[in-house]
Structure formats: structure tokens, C-alpha cells
Amino acid sequence: MEKSNLTVTEFILVGFTPDPIMQLVLFVVFLGVYFLTVVGNTTLIVLICNDSRLHTPMYFFIGNLSFLDLWYSSVYIPKILMTCISGDKTISFAGCAAQFFFSAGLAYSECYVLAAMAYDRYVAISNPLLYAQVMSRRLCICLVIYSYTGGFVNAIILTSNTFTMNFCGDNIIDDFFCDVPPLVKLSCDVKESYQAVLYFLLASNVILPTALILASYLFIIGAILRIRSTQGRLKAFSTCSSHLISVTLYYGSILYIYSRPSSSYTLARDKMVSTFYTVVFPMLNPMIYSLRNKHVKEALKKLFRLTQFEF
């Protein structure tokens, strides 16, 4: 018998494993990952706010990226930890919708911020003398505001269209969070209009930022090739290497999940890829932008010295 979404009061998140021992192991692993994510991103934000040497457009965007990653991981990991420790895999309909909304809003916003960072690197390499004028504080703030606004407006569109579908059969979500592929699997009336919405959101929030990033890097490569000295080329490339690594990891996993037709989804396999960009990636970002960055290392040493002095 077909069930309307009005009769669905909760969903069951299958998670990773039904084995109680493995759930305790996963609890310890995810707790450690969450701790590193919170400490890493919070520390990076504090460093950028407190050290005047990091008050540049590049670090302004990195700080916002850390802010997004901090909240992005908080959408998933606390629920995973509660499920592992209590064994309760249920999530209310409203809770699922809220998790879905914030997940989409933060992910879309991060796509736009990464695109803005690519433009920032293009300006820094192609027009270093005009960099401060072009990437003004006002422009940087506007780009971040547009990123957040665009991300959450599109999240409203996706959430409203997804949770007005009719769900029939089981209410079991074969994943660790409420996402498009498993919810589509539960729906019995996936209309062409909903598919059109998905394609529109994929194009506007993933493909368009990807195209902007690729275009920026094509211009960056052209600017680097015009630099005569090898040392100058290496120095120019090093300024955008961290961003390039971040973009490759994030967009690679997202495009793998969402750019394929629904008929080709394998939820068990995609679950591992989803774990990377929802849980692991927010932990890696502070490392990507700090381990090879001299200014961040110096700011961190300065913070440690001040902390030791106060004690």
C-alpha cells in the first residue's frame, strides 16, 4: 500500500554496521575525527582573526571555508555518535528534513566559496600589482555573502521539493544521513519536475562553480607560463597548490555521487565516498591550508608563545 509523506513520522538510518562491537569502534574513530575537525578549523579561524599578517583576501576565504567545514561536520557526526553509542537509528521526519537542508546549504555554499578562492588566486597571480585594489574588502565580503545566500536559497528549493514527495514502502534509509539518493529510492512518485530540479541545482551549484574554477586555473596556467624564471613559476604555483588539492578532493567526491543517473547508484559503495566529503574532508582542510603555509605556522607559533606567557 502506498504511503503518503504525511504518514511518515520518522526514518531509520541504517548507518555503517549492525555489529555492536564495530559500532563502539566507529564511535571512537568518529569522535577522534570530530575532535580534530573542531580543533583544527577553530584554531585556523582564531589565527586568521588574531594575526594581522593573515588579514588578506586569501585567508579571509580560508577562514570562511573553515567556518563552513566546522558546521558541515556538525550536521553529521553528532548523530553518528549518538547512533553508535545508543543503537537508536531513528530520525524524525522533521529532523531528517533539517539535516538535509543544512547539509545541502553548507555544501552548496562551500562550492561557491571554493570558486571565489579560485578567482582570488587568479587575480593574485595574473595581476599582483593590482591585487589589493581588485580584491577589495567589500568585494570579498560580497562574494562570501553571495556564496552563503546562493547555497541556502538552493537548499530551500531542494528540501521543499524532496520532502513533498510521497514515500512508499519502507522508511529505511540505507545511509548514515538523509541524502538525495536514498530518499529518491524510498519515493514512489519521482516526477520529471523533480528530476529537472535536481539537474538545475547540480548545474548551478556544482557544474557552474566547477567551470569557473577550471576557467580560473586555465588563466592561472597561462600567467605562470609567462613568468620567465623557474623559481618564480614554482612560487606562483605554490600559492594555489593547497586550493587545487582541496578542490580536487571535494569536487571529485561530490561529482562522483551526484553527477550519475539514479539507476547507477550503489548505496553501499557511495556511502564510503559520502563519508569522505562529509566527515573526512572537513578534518583535512585545516591541514591542507596550514601544513605547507609559512605564515600560518608562524601565526601558530606566536599564539603558542602568547599562551605560554599568560600561563
ChimeraX attribute file (.defattr): number of C-alpha atoms within 10 A of each C-alpha:
attribute: neighborCount
match mode: 1-to-1
recipient: residues
	/A:1	5
	/A:2	10
	/A:3	15
	/A:4	14
	/A:5	15
	/A:6	12
	/A:7	11
	/A:8	15
	/A:9	12
	/A:10	15
	/A:11	20
	/A:12	20
	/A:13	21
	/A:14	16
	/A:15	17
	/A:16	17
	/A:17	11
	/A:18	11
	/A:19	11
	/A:20	13
	/A:21	11
	/A:22	13
	/A:23	21
	/A:24	15
	/A:25	13
	/A:26	18
	/A:27	19
	/A:28	15
	/A:29	13
	/A:30	19
	/A:31	16
	/A:32	11
	/A:33	19
	/A:34	23
	/A:35	12
	/A:36	16
	/A:37	27
	/A:38	21
	/A:39	15
	/A:40	20
	/A:41	27
	/A:42	18
	/A:43	17
	/A:44	24
	/A:45	20
	/A:46	14
	/A:47	23
	/A:48	21
	/A:49	15
	/A:50	12
	/A:51	16
	/A:52	10
	/A:53	14
	/A:54	17
	/A:55	14
	/A:56	16
	/A:57	21
	/A:58	19
	/A:59	20
	/A:60	19
	/A:61	20
	/A:62	23
	/A:63	23
	/A:64	17
	/A:65	23
	/A:66	25
	/A:67	19
	/A:68	21
	/A:69	27
	/A:70	20
	/A:71	17
	/A:72	23
	/A:73	23
	/A:74	20
	/A:75	21
	/A:76	20
	/A:77	20
	/A:78	14
	/A:79	16
	/A:80	22
	/A:81	20
	/A:82	13
	/A:83	20
	/A:84	26
	/A:85	14
	/A:86	11
	/A:87	14
	/A:88	12
	/A:89	18
	/A:90	17
	/A:91	19
	/A:92	13
	/A:93	18
	/A:94	13
	/A:95	15
	/A:96	19
	/A:97	18
	/A:98	15
	/A:99	21
	/A:100	23
	/A:101	24
	/A:102	20
	/A:103	23
	/A:104	24
	/A:105	25
	/A:106	22
	/A:107	25
	/A:108	26
	/A:109	27
	/A:110	26
	/A:111	24
	/A:112	26
	/A:113	25
	/A:114	25
	/A:115	24
	/A:116	23
	/A:117	26
	/A:118	26
	/A:119	19
	/A:120	20
	/A:121	24
	/A:122	23
	/A:123	20
	/A:124	22
	/A:125	23
	/A:126	19
	/A:127	13
	/A:128	13
	/A:129	11
	/A:130	11
	/A:131	17
	/A:132	14
	/A:133	10
	/A:134	16
	/A:135	18
	/A:136	13
	/A:137	15
	/A:138	9
	/A:139	13
	/A:140	20
	/A:141	15
	/A:142	12
	/A:143	18
	/A:144	20
	/A:145	14
	/A:146	16
	/A:147	23
	/A:148	21
	/A:149	15
	/A:150	17
	/A:151	25
	/A:152	21
	/A:153	15
	/A:154	21
	/A:155	23
	/A:156	16
	/A:157	14
	/A:158	20
	/A:159	19
	/A:160	13
	/A:161	14
	/A:162	21
	/A:163	18
	/A:164	11
	/A:165	20
	/A:166	19
	/A:167	23
	/A:168	18
	/A:169	12
	/A:170	13
	/A:171	18
	/A:172	17
	/A:173	23
	/A:174	21
	/A:175	22
	/A:176	20
	/A:177	26
	/A:178	24
	/A:179	20
	/A:180	17
	/A:181	20
	/A:182	18
	/A:183	19
	/A:184	18
	/A:185	20
	/A:186	19
	/A:187	22
	/A:188	15
	/A:189	12
	/A:190	15
	/A:191	10
	/A:192	9
	/A:193	10
	/A:194	16
	/A:195	12
	/A:196	11
	/A:197	16
	/A:198	19
	/A:199	15
	/A:200	14
	/A:201	19
	/A:202	16
	/A:203	15
	/A:204	17
	/A:205	22
	/A:206	22
	/A:207	18
	/A:208	16
	/A:209	21
	/A:210	21
	/A:211	13
	/A:212	17
	/A:213	22
	/A:214	14
	/A:215	15
	/A:216	21
	/A:217	18
	/A:218	13
	/A:219	16
	/A:220	23
	/A:221	17
	/A:222	13
	/A:223	16
	/A:224	20
	/A:225	13
	/A:226	11
	/A:227	15
	/A:228	9
	/A:229	11
	/A:230	11
	/A:231	10
	/A:232	13
	/A:233	17
	/A:234	12
	/A:235	13
	/A:236	20
	/A:237	17
	/A:238	14
	/A:239	15
	/A:240	20
	/A:241	15
	/A:242	18
	/A:243	19
	/A:244	17
	/A:245	13
	/A:246	17
	/A:247	19
	/A:248	10
	/A:249	15
	/A:250	20
	/A:251	18
	/A:252	13
	/A:253	20
	/A:254	17
	/A:255	14
	/A:256	12
	/A:257	22
	/A:258	17
	/A:259	14
	/A:260	10
	/A:261	9
	/A:262	15
	/A:263	8
	/A:264	8
	/A:265	15
	/A:266	12
	/A:267	17
	/A:268	11
	/A:269	10
	/A:270	17
	/A:271	17
	/A:272	13
	/A:273	17
	/A:274	20
	/A:275	16
	/A:276	18
	/A:277	21
	/A:278	23
	/A:279	21
	/A:280	17
	/A:281	20
	/A:282	29
	/A:283	25
	/A:284	20
	/A:285	24
	/A:286	25
	/A:287	16
	/A:288	16
	/A:289	19
	/A:290	16
	/A:291	11
	/A:292	13
	/A:293	14
	/A:294	10
	/A:295	13
	/A:296	20
	/A:297	14
	/A:298	14
	/A:299	20
	/A:300	19
	/A:301	12
	/A:302	14
	/A:303	17
	/A:304	12
	/A:305	12
	/A:306	11
	/A:307	10
	/A:308	9
	/A:309	8
	/A:310	7
	/A:311	6
